[in-house]
């Protein structure tokens, strides 16, 4: 039972990390909505220049509606999460309603912290205190499988380091009625470690590769409309963990740039921090 729960939470954290990373770096523009100054024109730019500038031009739009689909498989179980909501692209805050296995999860992300109002069954499984309906999760403090899921998705913020050899133009495609250019991008895993060679080695071993595949669809104004990433996360240690390998595919879409996005944390009286409980459950599964 615990393994199924951890898989579900891990899936959500993949999504969260991908969303919050969109806010990294300066926006490099004057912050106007839809059609922000400097965000128009990808003509004449090389493929790698377009990709490097995509997140900067996207955050210049201030906010957007978003939708996502994430599928994660581990130990013979597959969990699919679908969500819709809004996001403050500059701050990285978001609010979203997600569904998985017919159940609804309300989620808010603020200052890198995840708040979830999960179904009653899940709250009972975690033995939340009476009256607490919101769970607080700090991805940065999660250990084991759950915490590591958060790292690879941060590759969304590292496109500024790519060069022409890392980017392939796939073609022109229409996404939700908007013309886009599809790019296939290779992201170096070592860039995730920010100079920490030991961490870089650990990530490369867990992922089994030195690069991550990222698919991006960019509109004519240089803004990100859709991105997809596929990951295979392997156990960090030996001993009965073969079934803990997680394979995931996450697709994120942005529409309606400039839409209102006001995100607040849930009332403290209704919230309990479950970060340690999830980390302990993940470790217990890894050693079972």
C-alpha positions as CSV (number, residue, x, y, z in Angstrom):
1,X,0.0,0.0,0.0
2,X,2.8,2.4,0.9
3,X,4.5,1.9,-2.4
4,X,1.4,2.8,-4.4
5,X,1.1,6.0,-2.4
6,X,4.7,7.0,-2.8
7,X,4.4,6.4,-6.6
8,X,1.4,8.7,-6.7
9,X,3.1,11.5,-4.8
10,X,6.3,11.1,-6.9
11,X,4.3,11.6,-10.0
12,X,2.9,14.9,-8.7
13,X,6.3,16.1,-7.6
14,X,7.6,15.6,-11.2
15,X,4.9,17.9,-12.4
16,X,5.5,20.4,-9.7
17,X,9.2,20.6,-10.3
18,X,8.7,21.2,-14.0
19,X,6.3,24.0,-13.3
20,X,8.3,25.9,-10.7
21,X,11.4,25.8,-12.8
22,X,9.8,27.9,-15.4
23,X,10.3,30.9,-13.2
24,X,14.1,30.7,-13.0
25,X,16.3,33.5,-14.3
26,X,15.6,37.1,-15.2
27,X,12.6,37.7,-17.4
28,X,14.8,40.0,-19.5
29,X,11.7,41.9,-20.7
30,X,9.5,44.7,-19.5
31,X,6.9,42.3,-18.1
32,X,4.0,43.1,-20.4
33,X,1.4,40.5,-21.0
34,X,0.8,38.6,-24.3
35,X,3.0,40.3,-26.8
36,X,5.6,41.6,-24.3
37,X,8.2,43.8,-25.8
38,X,11.1,41.8,-26.9
39,X,9.1,38.6,-26.9
40,X,8.0,38.8,-30.5
41,X,10.3,37.7,-33.2
42,X,12.2,34.5,-33.5
43,X,13.0,35.3,-37.1
44,X,16.7,35.1,-37.9
45,X,17.6,33.4,-34.6
46,X,19.3,30.0,-34.6
47,X,17.6,27.0,-33.3
48,X,19.6,27.0,-30.1
49,X,19.0,30.7,-29.6
50,X,15.2,30.2,-29.8
51,X,15.4,27.3,-27.2
52,X,17.7,29.3,-24.9
53,X,15.4,32.3,-24.9
54,X,12.1,30.3,-24.6
55,X,11.7,30.4,-20.8
56,X,12.7,34.0,-20.6
57,X,10.1,35.0,-23.2
58,X,7.5,32.8,-21.5
59,X,8.0,34.3,-18.1
60,X,7.7,37.8,-19.6
61,X,4.0,37.0,-20.2
62,X,3.5,37.0,-16.4
63,X,1.0,34.2,-16.1
64,X,-0.9,31.6,-18.1
65,X,-3.4,28.8,-17.9
66,X,-1.8,25.4,-17.9
67,X,-2.7,21.8,-18.3
68,X,-0.6,18.6,-17.9
69,X,-0.7,14.9,-18.2
70,X,1.9,12.7,-16.4
71,X,2.2,9.0,-16.4
72,X,4.5,7.1,-14.1
73,X,5.0,3.3,-13.9
74,X,6.8,1.3,-11.2
75,X,6.5,-2.2,-9.7
76,X,3.9,-3.2,-12.3
77,X,1.6,-0.2,-11.5
78,X,0.9,2.8,-13.7
79,X,-0.4,6.1,-12.3
80,X,-1.8,8.8,-14.6
81,X,-2.3,12.3,-13.3
82,X,-4.2,15.0,-15.3
83,X,-4.4,18.5,-14.2
84,X,-5.6,22.0,-15.1
85,X,-4.9,25.3,-13.4
86,X,-3.1,28.7,-13.6
87,X,0.4,29.7,-12.9
88,X,2.3,32.9,-12.1
89,X,5.2,32.4,-14.6
90,X,7.5,34.9,-13.0
91,X,7.1,33.7,-9.4
92,X,6.5,30.0,-10.1
93,X,3.4,29.9,-7.9
94,X,0.5,27.8,-9.2
95,X,-2.9,26.4,-8.3
96,X,-4.2,23.3,-10.0
97,X,-6.9,20.6,-9.8
98,X,-5.7,17.2,-10.6
99,X,-7.4,13.8,-11.1
100,X,-6.0,10.4,-10.7
101,X,-7.9,7.1,-10.6
102,X,-11.1,8.9,-10.5
103,X,-10.1,11.0,-7.4
104,X,-9.6,14.7,-7.3
105,X,-6.5,16.4,-5.7
106,X,-6.3,20.2,-5.2
107,X,-2.8,21.5,-5.3
108,X,-1.1,24.8,-4.7
109,X,2.6,25.6,-5.1
110,X,4.1,28.6,-3.4
111,X,7.8,29.4,-2.8
112,X,8.7,25.9,-3.9
113,X,6.5,24.2,-1.3
114,X,3.6,21.9,-2.4
115,X,0.2,22.0,-0.7
116,X,-2.2,19.2,-1.5
117,X,-5.8,18.6,-0.5
118,X,-6.0,14.9,-1.2
119,X,-9.0,12.6,-1.1
120,X,-10.2,11.4,2.3
121,X,-8.8,7.8,1.6
122,X,-5.3,9.1,1.1
123,X,-5.5,11.4,4.1
124,X,-6.6,8.4,6.2
125,X,-3.8,6.3,4.9
126,X,-1.3,8.9,6.0
127,X,-3.1,9.2,9.4
128,X,-3.5,13.0,9.2
129,X,-4.5,14.6,12.5
130,X,-8.2,15.3,12.9
131,X,-9.3,18.5,11.1
132,X,-6.2,18.6,8.9
133,X,-7.3,18.5,5.2
134,X,-4.2,20.0,3.5
135,X,-0.8,18.3,3.3
136,X,2.4,20.4,3.1
137,X,5.3,18.8,1.2
138,X,8.8,20.3,0.7
139,X,10.4,18.5,-2.3
140,X,13.8,19.8,-1.3
141,X,13.7,17.8,2.0
142,X,12.4,14.5,0.5
143,X,14.9,11.7,0.6
144,X,14.9,8.4,-1.3
145,X,12.8,7.9,-4.5
146,X,10.4,10.8,-3.9
147,X,13.2,13.3,-3.4
148,X,15.2,12.2,-6.4
149,X,12.1,12.4,-8.7
150,X,12.3,16.2,-8.2
151,X,15.8,16.6,-9.5
152,X,15.6,15.6,-13.2
153,X,12.6,17.7,-13.9
154,X,14.7,20.8,-13.1
155,X,16.3,20.3,-16.5
156,X,13.5,22.6,-17.8
157,X,15.5,25.5,-16.3
158,X,18.8,24.6,-18.0
159,X,18.1,25.2,-21.7
160,X,20.2,28.4,-21.6
161,X,23.3,26.2,-21.7
162,X,22.5,24.3,-24.9
163,X,24.2,24.9,-28.3
164,X,23.4,24.1,-31.9
165,X,24.6,20.5,-31.5
166,X,22.1,19.9,-28.7
167,X,19.0,21.1,-30.6
168,X,17.2,19.5,-33.5
169,X,14.3,21.3,-35.3
170,X,11.6,18.6,-35.8
171,X,9.1,20.8,-37.7
172,X,6.1,23.1,-37.5
173,X,3.0,21.8,-35.7
174,X,-0.3,23.3,-34.4
175,X,-0.9,23.1,-30.7
176,X,-4.4,24.1,-29.5
177,X,-4.9,26.2,-32.6
178,X,-1.5,28.0,-32.3
179,X,1.3,27.5,-34.8
180,X,4.5,26.3,-33.1
181,X,7.9,25.0,-33.9
182,X,8.9,21.6,-32.4
183,X,12.4,21.2,-31.1
184,X,14.1,18.2,-29.6
185,X,16.7,19.2,-27.0
186,X,19.5,17.3,-25.2
187,X,20.1,18.6,-21.7
188,X,23.3,17.7,-19.9
189,X,22.6,15.9,-16.6
190,X,25.8,17.5,-15.1
191,X,24.2,20.9,-15.4
192,X,21.6,19.8,-12.8
193,X,24.3,19.5,-10.2
194,X,25.4,23.1,-10.5
195,X,29.1,22.3,-10.3
196,X,28.8,19.5,-7.7
197,X,30.7,16.6,-9.4
198,X,29.6,14.0,-6.9
199,X,26.0,14.9,-7.3
200,X,26.4,14.9,-11.1
201,X,27.9,11.4,-11.0
202,X,25.0,10.2,-8.7
203,X,22.3,11.6,-11.1
204,X,24.0,10.1,-14.2
205,X,24.0,6.7,-12.5
206,X,20.4,7.0,-11.4
207,X,19.3,8.1,-14.9
208,X,21.6,5.8,-16.7
209,X,22.6,8.6,-19.2
210,X,24.6,11.8,-19.4
211,X,21.8,13.7,-21.2
212,X,18.1,14.2,-20.8
213,X,15.6,14.3,-23.7
214,X,13.3,17.3,-23.8
215,X,10.7,18.1,-26.4
216,X,9.7,21.7,-26.8
217,X,7.0,23.5,-28.9
218,X,7.6,27.2,-29.2
219,X,5.2,29.8,-30.7
220,X,6.1,32.5,-33.1
221,X,6.7,34.9,-30.2
222,X,9.2,32.6,-28.7
223,X,7.0,31.4,-25.8
224,X,6.8,27.9,-24.6
225,X,3.4,26.3,-25.5
226,X,4.2,22.7,-24.8
227,X,7.0,20.5,-23.5
228,X,7.4,16.8,-22.8
229,X,10.0,14.9,-20.9
230,X,10.5,11.2,-20.5
231,X,12.6,9.9,-17.5
232,X,13.7,6.5,-16.2
233,X,14.7,6.8,-12.6
234,X,16.7,3.9,-11.2
235,X,17.3,2.9,-7.5
236,X,20.4,4.5,-5.9
237,X,21.4,1.4,-4.0
238,X,21.2,-2.4,-4.5
239,X,19.2,-4.9,-2.6
240,X,15.7,-5.7,-3.6
241,X,15.0,-2.4,-5.4
242,X,14.6,-3.5,-9.0
243,X,10.9,-3.0,-8.9
244,X,11.4,0.6,-7.7
245,X,12.6,1.9,-11.1
246,X,10.2,4.6,-12.1
247,X,9.5,5.4,-15.8
248,X,7.6,8.7,-16.3
249,X,6.3,10.9,-19.2
250,X,5.1,14.4,-18.4
251,X,3.6,16.8,-20.8
252,X,2.9,20.5,-19.9
253,X,0.9,23.0,-21.9
254,X,0.5,26.8,-21.6
255,X,-2.4,28.8,-23.0
256,X,-4.2,32.2,-22.3
257,X,-1.1,34.1,-21.4
258,X,-1.8,37.0,-19.0
259,X,-4.7,35.3,-17.2
260,X,-5.1,36.1,-13.5
261,X,-3.1,33.9,-11.2
262,X,-3.5,34.6,-7.5
263,X,-2.1,31.8,-5.3
264,X,-2.3,31.7,-1.5
265,X,-1.2,29.0,0.9
266,X,-4.1,27.2,2.6
267,X,-5.0,28.1,6.2
268,X,-2.3,27.0,8.6
269,X,-4.9,25.5,10.9
270,X,-6.0,23.1,8.1
271,X,-2.5,22.1,7.1
272,X,0.0,19.5,8.3
273,X,3.6,18.9,7.1
274,X,3.9,15.4,5.8
275,X,7.4,15.7,4.2
276,X,9.1,13.5,6.8
277,X,6.4,10.9,6.7
278,X,6.6,10.6,2.9
279,X,10.4,10.5,3.0
280,X,10.3,7.7,5.7
281,X,7.7,5.7,3.6
282,X,9.9,6.0,0.5
283,X,13.0,4.7,2.5
284,X,11.0,1.9,3.9
285,X,9.9,0.8,0.4
286,X,13.4,1.0,-0.8
287,X,14.7,-1.4,1.8
288,X,11.7,-3.8,1.9
